Amino acid sequence: MQNPVVALAFSGGLDTSYCVPRLTERGYVVHTVFVNTGGTSAVQRTAIRAQAMAVGAVEHHEVDARAAVFDRFVRVLIQANVLRGEVYPLSVAAERTQQAISAIEVARSIGAGAVAHGSTGAGNDQIRFDTALRVLAPELDIVTPIREESLSRDDSIAYLVARGLPVPAGSGAFSINRGLWGTTWGGGWTHDTWASPPDEFLEMPASATEPVDIIIAWKHGVPVALDGVSMVGHEIVDGLAQRAAGFGIGHGIHVGETALGIKGRIGFEAGSALMLIAAHRELEKLVLTKWQSFWKDQLGRFYGDRLHEGHYFDPALRDIEALVTSSQRNVSGETRVHLMPGRFLVTGTRSPYSMLDRAVATYGEENRLWTGDEAKAFARVGAIPELLAMRAEARAVRDA
C-alpha cells in the first residue's frame, strides 16, 4: 500500500519547517506548496524552496497568486475602505484564504488525499484554512501537526535541532509574515500590551529624507497607474510598499477580537495599504453621496469582520461585493499623496465626476442654486423635529 500524499501549505518558517519531517515520520509523502501572495523577493523564494527540500519535502511547488489576491480580495478591501479597529488593513486574512485555495488546487493536481498547514490552535489562521478546506474540498483530510500536538516554538526548534535539520533564521520569540497587503509581527512582545516593539520595528530608515509627492490614478475605485505609469493592481501595491518603506511609513499596532473570541495583539507594517485606502476614501468623498458613503462604511466593516474571521465564503459577502462594485462606477480620477518621514498626507484629489462644483456653490461663500430666503426657510423647516422634541421635554419636566 502506498503512503498517503499530503500537500503542505509552506511558508519556510519554523512551524511549517517542523511539519515536513513530522508528517514524514507519520507516513506521509510530503509535497510543500509555497503560495506567493507578495512581499517576497526571488532570493527569498529560492531560500524557501531550499528550506523545504532540506527538511525533507519530496517536491516543492510554487504558486504565483499575487494577481489573484489583488483581484479577489484587495480590490474590495480598497473599495470598501476596510480597516479593522479603524487602524489595521487586514494584512493576513485575505492572503491566508488564497493560500488555502491554491493549496487545494495543487493537492488535487498531485493526487493528494490531504492538505496540511502549520497553524496553532490559538489563532485565526487555523479557522481561515479550515473553513476554506471544508467548503471547497470536503473530500480532503486536514492535517495540522502544530495544533494537534500543542507545540511551542521552543519545542519545534528543539525537534529540528535534534535531527540535524536547519532551523529557519529568525525563529525566536516572534514570527513575521510578509504578503502583498502588508507585514505582521506576532508572538513575543505582542503578548504583553505594555511591551514596546523591537528596534527593527520602530527604527526610521536612513533613506527617509526629502518629502516627495506621488500621483495615483483610479478607475472605478481601482488604482491603475502610479506617477503616470500604468500598472496592474499588485504591481501598484508593491511599488507603493517600497516607497512607504523608504520613509518608514505604515507601522502600527492593533488590538482586537479574534475568531475564537479572545483578544489578540499584532504589530504591522502596511504603508501601501494605508495610503491606498486613505487616498481612495478622499476620492470617494468627491463623487459619492452622503448615504452611499454611509452604507458602504457599515457594510465594509461587516465585510472586513467576516473575512478576518475566516468566513470569506459567506454568501452575504458576495451581495456586499455587488453593492461595493456598483458604488464605484464614478470613483475615477487622481489623488496626490505627500510622503514624509514616518507619515503621509493626501493633499489633492480630482475627478471628472466631482460633486464639489464651484459653478454651483462655494461652501461658506456663495451659491447659485438657491436664494437667501430659500436657505432661511430650509433652516427653519429643518429645525422642526428638534423644536418639537425640546417642547415635549419641557412638558415632561413640568409634569414630573
SEVO-596744 format. One record per residue (C-alpha): residue in one letter; residue number from 1; x, y, z. Coordinates in steps of 0.2 Angstrom, whole numbers, plus 5000, padded with zeros to 4 digits. Each point is the difference from the previous one (the first is absolute). Layout:
+-------+------+------+------+------+
! kemar ! fise !    X !    Y !    Z !
+-------+------+------+------+------+
!     a !  NUM !    X !    Y !    Z !
...
+-------+------+------+------+------+
***
This chain:
+-------+------+------+------+------+
! kemar ! fise !    X !    Y !    Z !
+-------+------+------+------+------+
!     m !    1 ! 5000 ! 5000 ! 5000 !
!     q !    2 ! 5007 ! 5017 ! 4995 !
!     n !    3 ! 5003 ! 5013 ! 5013 !
!     p !    4 ! 4987 ! 5014 ! 5000 !
!     v !    5 ! 5004 ! 5017 ! 4991 !
!     v !    6 ! 4998 ! 5016 ! 5009 !
!     a !    7 ! 5001 ! 5018 ! 4993 !
!     l !    8 ! 5008 ! 5011 ! 5014 !
!     a !    9 ! 4997 ! 5019 ! 4999 !
!     f !   10 ! 5018 ! 5005 ! 5003 !
!     s !   11 ! 5007 ! 5017 ! 5005 !
!     g !   12 ! 5018 ! 4995 ! 5003 !
!     g !   13 ! 4998 ! 5005 ! 5018 !
!     l !   14 ! 5002 ! 4990 ! 5016 !
!     d !   15 ! 4983 ! 4992 ! 5002 !
!     t !   16 ! 4999 ! 4994 ! 4982 !
!     s !   17 ! 5018 ! 4995 ! 5000 !
!     y !   18 ! 4995 ! 4989 ! 5015 !
!     c !   19 ! 4985 ! 4993 ! 4991 !
!     v !   20 ! 5010 ! 4992 ! 4986 !
!     p !   21 ! 5011 ! 4987 ! 5009 !
!     r !   22 ! 4986 ! 4997 ! 5013 !
!     l !   23 ! 4987 ! 4996 ! 4986 !
!     t !   24 ! 5014 ! 4989 ! 4992 !
!     e !   25 ! 5002 ! 4991 ! 5017 !
!     r !   26 ! 4981 ! 4997 ! 5000 !
!     g !   27 ! 5001 ! 4991 ! 4983 !
!     y !   28 ! 4995 ! 5014 ! 4988 !
!     v !   29 ! 5008 ! 5005 ! 4983 !
!     v !   30 ! 5002 ! 5018 ! 5003 !
!     h !   31 ! 4999 ! 5013 ! 4986 !
!     t !   32 ! 5003 ! 5018 ! 5005 !
!     v !   33 ! 4989 ! 5014 ! 4992 !
!     f !   34 ! 5007 ! 5018 ! 5002 !
!     v !   35 ! 4986 ! 5012 ! 4994 !
!     n !   36 ! 5008 ! 5017 ! 4995 !
!     t !   37 ! 4988 ! 5013 ! 5006 !
!     g !   38 ! 5013 ! 5014 ! 4999 !
!     g !   39 ! 5013 ! 5007 ! 5012 !
!     t !   40 ! 5014 ! 4987 ! 4995 !
!     s !   41 ! 5015 ! 5003 ! 4988 !
!     a !   42 ! 5006 ! 4987 ! 4988 !
!     v !   43 ! 5015 ! 4997 ! 5012 !
!     q !   44 ! 4988 ! 4997 ! 5014 !
!     r !   45 ! 4989 ! 4988 ! 4990 !
!     t !   46 ! 5016 ! 4990 ! 4995 !
!     a !   47 ! 5004 ! 4999 ! 5019 !
!     i !   48 ! 4983 ! 4994 ! 5004 !
!     r !   49 ! 5001 ! 4986 ! 4987 !
!     a !   50 ! 5018 ! 4995 ! 5007 !
!     q !   51 ! 4992 ! 4999 ! 5017 !
!     a !   52 ! 4986 ! 4989 ! 4994 !
!     m !   53 ! 5012 ! 4988 ! 4992 !
!     a !   54 ! 5012 ! 5000 ! 5015 !
!     v !   55 ! 4987 ! 4995 ! 5012 !
!     g !   56 ! 4994 ! 4986 ! 4989 !
!     a !   57 ! 4987 ! 5005 ! 4988 !
!     v !   58 ! 4998 ! 4988 ! 4985 !
!     e !   59 ! 4996 ! 5014 ! 4988 !
!     h !   60 ! 4997 ! 5019 ! 5002 !
!     h !   61 ! 4987 ! 5010 ! 4991 !
!     e !   62 ! 4999 ! 5018 ! 4998 !
!     v !   63 ! 4984 ! 5010 ! 4995 !
!     d !   64 ! 5000 ! 5018 ! 4995 !
!     a !   65 ! 4984 ! 5006 ! 5007 !
!     r !   66 ! 5003 ! 5019 ! 5001 !
!     a !   67 ! 4988 ! 5004 ! 4987 !
!     a !   68 ! 4987 ! 4989 ! 5007 !
!     v !   69 ! 5002 ! 5008 ! 5017 !
!     f !   70 ! 4998 ! 5017 ! 4993 !
!     d !   71 ! 4985 ! 4996 ! 4989 !
!     r !   72 ! 4990 ! 4989 ! 5012 !
!     f !   73 ! 5004 ! 5009 ! 5016 !
!     v !   74 ! 5010 ! 5016 ! 5000 !
!     r !   75 ! 4990 ! 5008 ! 4987 !
!     v !   76 ! 4984 ! 4999 ! 5012 !
!     l !   77 ! 5010 ! 5005 ! 5015 !
!     i !   78 ! 5005 ! 5016 ! 4992 !
!     q !   79 ! 4983 ! 5004 ! 4993 !
!     a !   80 ! 4992 ! 4997 ! 5016 !
!     n !   81 ! 5014 ! 5009 ! 5010 !
!     v !   82 ! 5001 ! 4985 ! 5012 !
!     l !   83 ! 5011 ! 5004 ! 5016 !
!     r !   84 ! 4997 ! 4988 ! 5015 !
!     g !   85 ! 4999 ! 5010 ! 5016 !
!     e !   86 ! 5001 ! 5016 ! 4988 !
!     v !   87 ! 5019 ! 4996 ! 4999 !
!     y !   88 ! 5005 ! 4983 ! 4993 !
!     p !   89 ! 4998 ! 4996 ! 4982 !
!     l !   90 ! 4997 ! 4981 ! 5001 !
!     s !   91 ! 5018 ! 4996 ! 4994 !
!     v !   92 ! 4998 ! 4981 ! 5003 !
!     a !   93 ! 4982 ! 4995 ! 4998 !
!     a !   94 ! 4998 ! 5001 ! 4982 !
!     e !   95 ! 5017 ! 4992 ! 4996 !
!     r !   96 ! 4997 ! 4985 ! 5011 !
!     t !   97 ! 4983 ! 4997 ! 4991 !
!     q !   98 ! 5009 ! 5000 ! 4984 !
!     q !   99 ! 5014 ! 4989 ! 5006 !
!     a !  100 ! 4987 ! 4987 ! 5005 !
!     i !  101 ! 4992 ! 5002 ! 4983 !
!     s !  102 ! 5016 ! 4997 ! 4991 !
!     a !  103 ! 5006 ! 4986 ! 5011 !
!     i !  104 ! 4984 ! 4991 ! 4996 !
!     e !  105 ! 5003 ! 5002 ! 4981 !
!     v !  106 ! 5018 ! 4993 ! 5002 !
!     a !  107 ! 4993 ! 4986 ! 5011 !
!     r !  108 ! 4988 ! 4994 ! 4987 !
!     s !  109 ! 5013 ! 5002 ! 4986 !
!     i !  110 ! 5012 ! 4988 ! 5009 !
!     g !  111 ! 4987 ! 4988 ! 5006 !
!     a !  112 ! 5001 ! 5004 ! 5018 !
!     g !  113 ! 4988 ! 4994 ! 5013 !
!     a !  114 ! 5003 ! 5013 ! 5012 !
!     v !  115 ! 5006 ! 5018 ! 5003 !
!     a !  116 ! 5010 ! 5005 ! 5015 !
!     h !  117 ! 5004 ! 5017 ! 5007 !
!     g !  118 ! 5011 ! 5006 ! 5015 !
!     s !  119 ! 4987 ! 5010 ! 5009 !
!     t !  120 ! 4999 ! 5000 ! 5019 !
!     g !  121 ! 4984 ! 4996 ! 5010 !
!     a !  122 ! 4999 ! 5018 ! 5007 !
!     g !  123 ! 5000 ! 5011 ! 4984 !
!     n !  124 ! 4989 ! 5006 ! 4986 !
!     d !  125 ! 5010 ! 4991 ! 4986 !
!     q !  126 ! 4994 ! 4983 ! 5005 !
!     i !  127 ! 4982 ! 5006 ! 4997 !
!     r !  128 ! 5004 ! 5008 ! 4984 !
!     f !  129 ! 5008 ! 4984 ! 4993 !
!     d !  130 ! 4988 ! 4988 ! 5007 !
!     t !  131 ! 4985 ! 5009 ! 4994 !
!     a !  132 ! 5006 ! 5002 ! 4982 !
!     l !  133 ! 5005 ! 4981 ! 5000 !
!     r !  134 ! 4983 ! 4995 ! 5007 !
!     v !  135 ! 4990 ! 5010 ! 4987 !
!     l !  136 ! 5011 ! 4998 ! 4985 !
!     a !  137 ! 5007 ! 4982 ! 5003 !
!     p !  138 ! 4990 ! 4990 ! 5012 !
!     e !  139 ! 5008 ! 4984 ! 4993 !
!     l !  140 ! 5017 ! 5005 ! 5006 !
!     d !  141 ! 5006 ! 4996 ! 5018 !
!     i !  142 ! 5007 ! 5015 ! 5010 !
!     v !  143 ! 5016 ! 4996 ! 5009 !
!     t !  144 ! 5008 ! 5013 ! 5012 !
!     p !  145 ! 5015 ! 4993 ! 5010 !
!     i !  146 ! 5003 ! 5016 ! 5010 !
!     r !  147 ! 4982 ! 5002 ! 5006 !
!     e !  148 ! 4998 ! 4981 ! 5003 !
!     e !  149 ! 5015 ! 4999 ! 5011 !
!     s !  150 ! 4998 ! 5017 ! 5008 !
!     l !  151 ! 5019 ! 5004 ! 4997 !
!     s !  152 ! 5009 ! 5016 ! 5005 !
!     r !  153 ! 5012 ! 5008 ! 4989 !
!     d !  154 ! 5014 ! 4994 ! 5012 !
!     d !  155 ! 4994 ! 4982 ! 4997 !
!     s !  156 ! 5000 ! 5002 ! 4981 !
!     i !  157 ! 5018 ! 5007 ! 5001 !
!     a !  158 ! 5006 ! 4986 ! 5011 !
!     y !  159 ! 4992 ! 4987 ! 4989 !
!     l !  160 ! 5009 ! 5006 ! 4984 !
!     v !  161 ! 5017 ! 5002 ! 5010 !
!     a !  162 ! 4999 ! 4982 ! 5006 !
!     r !  163 ! 4999 ! 4994 ! 4982 !
!     g !  164 ! 5013 ! 5011 ! 4993 !
!     l !  165 ! 4987 ! 5009 ! 4990 !
!     p !  166 ! 5002 ! 5019 ! 4996 !
!     v !  167 ! 4991 ! 5012 ! 5011 !
!     p !  168 ! 4993 ! 5015 ! 4990 !
!     a !  169 ! 5009 ! 5016 ! 5004 !
!     g !  170 ! 4990 ! 5011 ! 5012 !
!     s !  171 ! 4991 ! 4986 ! 5008 !
!     g !  172 ! 5001 ! 5008 ! 5017 !
!     a !  173 ! 4986 ! 5007 ! 5011 !
!     f !  174 ! 4989 ! 5008 ! 4986 !
!     s !  175 ! 4995 ! 4996 ! 4982 !
!     i !  176 ! 5000 ! 5012 ! 4985 !
!     n !  177 ! 4988 ! 4997 ! 4986 !
!     r !  178 ! 5002 ! 5010 ! 4984 !
!     g !  179 ! 4987 ! 5001 ! 4986 !
!     l !  180 ! 4993 ! 5012 ! 4986 !
!     w !  181 ! 4989 ! 5010 ! 5013 !
!     g !  182 ! 5013 ! 5002 ! 5013 !
!     t !  183 ! 5011 ! 4992 ! 5013 !
!     t !  184 ! 4995 ! 4994 ! 5018 !
!     w !  185 ! 5010 ! 4996 ! 5016 !
!     g !  186 ! 4992 ! 4988 ! 5012 !
!     g !  187 ! 5006 ! 4991 ! 5016 !
!     g !  188 ! 5013 ! 5006 ! 5012 !
!     w !  189 ! 4998 ! 5019 ! 5004 !
!     t !  190 ! 4982 ! 5000 ! 4993 !
!     h !  191 ! 4994 ! 4989 ! 5014 !
!     d !  192 ! 5003 ! 5014 ! 5013 !
!     t !  193 ! 4989 ! 5015 ! 4996 !
!     w !  194 ! 5013 ! 5011 ! 5009 !
!     a !  195 ! 5015 ! 4993 ! 4991 !
!     s !  196 ! 5008 ! 5011 ! 4987 !
!     p !  197 ! 5005 ! 4993 ! 4983 !
!     p !  198 ! 5018 ! 4996 ! 4996 !
!     d !  199 ! 5011 ! 5012 ! 4992 !
!     e !  200 ! 4999 ! 4993 ! 4983 !
!     f !  201 ! 4981 ! 5004 ! 5000 !
!     l !  202 ! 5002 ! 5018 ! 5007 !
!     e !  203 ! 5016 ! 5006 ! 4991 !
!     m !  204 ! 4999 ! 5013 ! 4986 !
!     p !  205 ! 5009 ! 4996 ! 4984 !
!     a !  206 ! 5015 ! 5010 ! 4995 !
!     s !  207 ! 4992 ! 5003 ! 4983 !
!     a !  208 ! 4986 ! 5010 ! 5008 !
!     t !  209 ! 5006 ! 5018 ! 4995 !
!     e !  210 ! 4991 ! 5012 ! 4988 !
!     p !  211 ! 4981 ! 4999 ! 4999 !
!     v !  212 ! 4993 ! 4995 ! 4983 !
!     d !  213 ! 4983 ! 5000 ! 4991 !
!     i !  214 ! 4993 ! 4985 ! 4991 !
!     i !  215 ! 4985 ! 5000 ! 4989 !
!     i !  216 ! 4988 ! 4985 ! 5000 !
!     a !  217 ! 4988 ! 4998 ! 4986 !
!     w !  218 ! 4983 ! 4991 ! 5002 !
!     k !  219 ! 4987 ! 4992 ! 4990 !
!     h !  220 ! 4984 ! 4994 ! 5007 !
!     g !  221 ! 5008 ! 5000 ! 5018 !
!     v !  222 ! 5015 ! 4990 ! 4994 !
!     p !  223 ! 5018 ! 5007 ! 4999 !
!     v !  224 ! 5006 ! 4999 ! 4982 !
!     a !  225 ! 5015 ! 5011 ! 4999 !
!     l !  226 ! 5014 ! 5007 ! 5011 !
!     d !  227 ! 5008 ! 5016 ! 4995 !
!     g !  228 ! 4993 ! 4998 ! 4983 !
!     v !  229 ! 5006 ! 4983 ! 4997 !
!     s !  230 ! 4986 ! 4987 ! 4997 !
!     m !  231 ! 5002 ! 4984 ! 5011 !
!     v !  232 ! 4989 ! 4985 ! 5005 !
!     g !  233 ! 4994 ! 5001 ! 5018 !
!     h !  234 ! 5013 ! 4989 ! 5009 !
!     e !  235 ! 5014 ! 5010 ! 4992 !
!     i !  236 ! 4993 ! 5016 ! 5006 !
!     v !  237 ! 4998 ! 4993 ! 5018 !
!     d !  238 ! 5018 ! 4994 ! 4999 !
!     g !  239 ! 5007 ! 5017 ! 4993 !
!     l !  240 ! 4991 ! 5010 ! 5014 !
!     a !  241 ! 5006 ! 4987 ! 5013 !
!     q !  242 ! 5018 ! 5004 ! 4995 !
!     r !  243 ! 4998 ! 5018 ! 5000 !
!     a !  244 ! 4991 ! 5000 ! 5017 !
!     a !  245 ! 5014 ! 4989 ! 5007 !
!     g !  246 ! 5013 ! 5013 ! 4995 !
!     f !  247 ! 4991 ! 5013 ! 5011 !
!     g !  248 ! 4996 ! 4988 ! 5014 !
!     i !  249 ! 4982 ! 5002 ! 4997 !
!     g !  250 ! 4986 ! 4988 ! 5005 !
!     h !  251 ! 5005 ! 4993 ! 5017 !
!     g !  252 ! 4987 ! 4997 ! 5012 !
!     i !  253 ! 4993 ! 4989 ! 5014 !
!     h !  254 ! 4983 ! 4992 ! 5001 !
!     v !  255 ! 4990 ! 4992 ! 5014 !
!     g !  256 ! 4984 ! 4992 ! 4996 !
!     e !  257 ! 4988 ! 4985 ! 5000 !
!     t !  258 ! 5006 ! 4983 ! 4993 !
!     a !  259 ! 4989 ! 4987 ! 4992 !
!     l !  260 ! 5001 ! 4990 ! 5016 !
!     g !  261 ! 4993 ! 5014 ! 5011 !
!     i !  262 ! 5016 ! 5005 ! 5009 !
!     k !  263 ! 5009 ! 5016 ! 4998 !
!     g !  264 ! 5016 ! 5000 ! 4989 !
!     r !  265 ! 5014 ! 5013 ! 4997 !
!     i !  266 ! 5011 ! 5002 ! 4984 !
!     g !  267 ! 5012 ! 5012 ! 4993 !
!     f !  268 ! 4999 ! 5004 ! 4982 !
!     e !  269 ! 5009 ! 5009 ! 4986 !
!     a !  270 ! 4987 ! 5004 ! 4986 !
!     g !  271 ! 5005 ! 5017 ! 4992 !
!     s !  272 ! 4994 ! 4996 ! 4983 !
!     a !  273 ! 4983 ! 4994 ! 5007 !
!     l !  274 ! 4997 ! 5015 ! 5011 !
!     m !  275 ! 5005 ! 5012 ! 4986 !
!     l !  276 ! 4988 ! 4992 ! 4987 !
!     i !  277 ! 4985 ! 4999 ! 5012 !
!     a !  278 ! 5003 ! 5018 ! 5006 !
!     a !  279 ! 5002 ! 5007 ! 4982 !
!     h !  280 ! 4985 ! 4990 ! 4994 !
!     r !  281 ! 4989 ! 5006 ! 5014 !
!     e !  282 ! 5004 ! 5018 ! 4996 !
!     l !  283 ! 4996 ! 4997 ! 4982 !
!     e !  284 ! 4984 ! 4992 ! 5005 !
!     k !  285 ! 4995 ! 5016 ! 5010 !
!     l !  286 ! 5000 ! 5010 ! 4983 !
!     v !  287 ! 4988 ! 4988 ! 4990 !
!     l !  288 ! 4989 ! 4990 ! 5012 !
!     t !  289 ! 4985 ! 5007 ! 5009 !
!     k !  290 ! 4998 ! 5000 ! 5019 !
!     w !  291 ! 4990 ! 4985 ! 5001 !
!     q !  292 ! 5010 ! 4990 ! 4988 !
!     s !  293 ! 5015 ! 5003 ! 5011 !
!     f !  294 ! 4990 ! 4996 ! 5016 !
!     w !  295 ! 4994 ! 4983 ! 4994 !
!     k !  296 ! 5017 ! 4995 ! 4993 !
!     d !  297 ! 5008 ! 5004 ! 5016 !
!     q !  298 ! 4988 ! 4989 ! 5010 !
!     l !  299 ! 5001 ! 4985 ! 4987 !
!     g !  300 ! 5019 ! 5002 ! 4998 !
!     r !  301 ! 5002 ! 4998 ! 5019 !
!     f !  302 ! 4990 ! 4984 ! 5000 !
!     y !  303 ! 5009 ! 4994 ! 4984 !
!     g !  304 ! 5017 ! 5002 ! 5009 !
!     d !  305 ! 4994 ! 4991 ! 5016 !
!     r !  306 ! 4994 ! 4985 ! 4990 !
!     l !  307 ! 5015 ! 4999 ! 4989 !
!     h !  308 ! 5012 ! 5002 ! 5015 !
!     e !  309 ! 4991 ! 4986 ! 5010 !
!     g !  310 ! 5002 ! 4988 ! 4985 !
!     h !  311 ! 4982 ! 5001 ! 4993 !
!     y !  312 ! 5004 ! 5006 ! 4982 !
!     f !  313 ! 4988 ! 4988 ! 4993 !
!     d !  314 ! 4985 ! 5007 ! 5009 !
!     p !  315 ! 4987 ! 5004 ! 4986 !
!     a !  316 ! 4997 ! 5017 ! 5008 !
!     l !  317 ! 5017 ! 5005 ! 4995 !
!     r !  318 ! 4996 ! 4998 ! 4982 !
!     d !  319 ! 4985 ! 5011 ! 5002 !
!     i !  320 ! 5011 ! 5013 ! 5008 !
!     e !  321 ! 5013 ! 4999 ! 4986 !
!     a !  322 ! 4986 ! 5003 ! 4988 !
!     l !  323 ! 4995 ! 5016 ! 5009 !
!     v !  324 ! 5018 ! 5006 ! 5002 !
!     t !  325 ! 5003 ! 4997 ! 4981 !
!     s !  326 ! 4984 ! 5010 ! 4995 !
!     s !  327 ! 5006 ! 5014 ! 5012 !
!     q !  328 ! 5016 ! 5002 ! 4991 !
!     r !  329 ! 4994 ! 5004 ! 4982 !
!     n !  330 ! 5005 ! 5019 ! 5002 !
!     v !  331 ! 5015 ! 4997 ! 5012 !
!     s !  332 ! 5013 ! 5005 ! 4986 !
!     g !  333 ! 5013 ! 5014 ! 5000 !
!     e !  334 ! 5016 ! 5004 ! 5009 !
!     t !  335 ! 5007 ! 5002 ! 5018 !
!     r !  336 ! 5016 ! 5008 ! 5005 !
!     v !  337 ! 5008 ! 4993 ! 5015 !
!     h !  338 ! 5014 ! 5009 ! 5009 !
!     l !  339 ! 5013 ! 4989 ! 5008 !
!     m !  340 ! 5011 ! 5005 ! 5015 !
!     p !  341 ! 5010 ! 4991 ! 5013 !
!     g !  342 ! 4989 ! 4989 ! 5010 !
!     r !  343 ! 4983 ! 5007 ! 4993 !
!     f !  344 ! 4990 ! 5005 ! 4984 !
!     l !  345 ! 4986 ! 5012 ! 4996 !
!     v !  346 ! 4988 ! 4999 ! 4985 !
!     t !  347 ! 5002 ! 5018 ! 4994 !
!     g !  348 ! 4989 ! 5000 ! 4984 !
!     t !  349 ! 4986 ! 4991 ! 4991 !
!     r !  350 ! 4992 ! 5003 ! 4983 !
!     s !  351 ! 4987 ! 4991 ! 4990 !
!     p !  352 ! 4989 ! 5004 ! 4985 !
!     y !  353 ! 4985 ! 4994 ! 5010 !
!     s !  354 ! 5004 ! 5012 ! 5015 !
!     m !  355 ! 4984 ! 5006 ! 5009 !
!     l !  356 ! 5010 ! 5014 ! 5008 !
!     d !  357 ! 4995 ! 5012 ! 4986 !
!     r !  358 ! 5006 ! 5018 ! 5002 !
!     a !  359 ! 4988 ! 5005 ! 4986 !
!     v !  360 ! 4985 ! 4995 ! 5011 !
!     a !  361 ! 5006 ! 5006 ! 5017 !
!     t !  362 ! 5015 ! 5004 ! 5011 !
!     y !  363 ! 4999 ! 4994 ! 5018 !
!     g !  364 ! 4998 ! 5014 ! 5012 !
!     e !  365 ! 5001 ! 5014 ! 4986 !
!     e !  366 ! 4987 ! 5000 ! 4986 !
!     n !  367 ! 4987 ! 4989 ! 4991 !
!     r !  368 ! 4990 ! 5000 ! 4984 !
!     l !  369 ! 4987 ! 4986 ! 5003 !
!     w !  370 ! 4990 ! 5009 ! 5014 !
!     t !  371 ! 4996 ! 5017 ! 5007 !
!     g !  372 ! 5003 ! 5007 ! 5017 !
!     d !  373 ! 4982 ! 4999 ! 5004 !
!     e !  374 ! 4999 ! 4982 ! 4994 !
!     a !  375 ! 5015 ! 4996 ! 5012 !
!     k !  376 ! 4992 ! 5008 ! 5014 !
!     a !  377 ! 4984 ! 4990 ! 4997 !
!     f !  378 ! 5010 ! 4984 ! 4999 !
!     a !  379 ! 5008 ! 5003 ! 5017 !
!     r !  380 ! 4984 ! 5004 ! 5008 !
!     v !  381 ! 4991 ! 4984 ! 4993 !
!     g !  382 ! 5016 ! 4990 ! 5004 !
!     a !  383 ! 4999 ! 5005 ! 5019 !
!     i !  384 ! 4982 ! 4994 ! 5002 !
!     p !  385 ! 5004 ! 4982 ! 5007 !
!     e !  386 ! 5012 ! 5007 ! 5013 !
!     l !  387 ! 4988 ! 5014 ! 5005 !
!     l !  388 ! 4986 ! 4988 ! 5002 !
!     a !  389 ! 5011 ! 4989 ! 5011 !
!     m !  390 ! 5006 ! 5014 ! 5011 !
!     r !  391 ! 4982 ! 5006 ! 5003 !
!     a !  392 ! 4994 ! 4982 ! 5004 !
!     e !  393 ! 5015 ! 4999 ! 5012 !
!     a !  394 ! 4995 ! 5016 ! 5008 !
!     r !  395 ! 4983 ! 4993 ! 5003 !
!     a !  396 ! 5007 ! 4984 ! 5008 !
!     v !  397 ! 5010 ! 5010 ! 5012 !
!     r !  398 ! 4986 ! 5011 ! 5005 !
!     d !  399 ! 4988 ! 4985 ! 5003 !
!     a !  400 ! 5013 ! 4990 ! 5010 !
+-------+------+------+------+------+
***
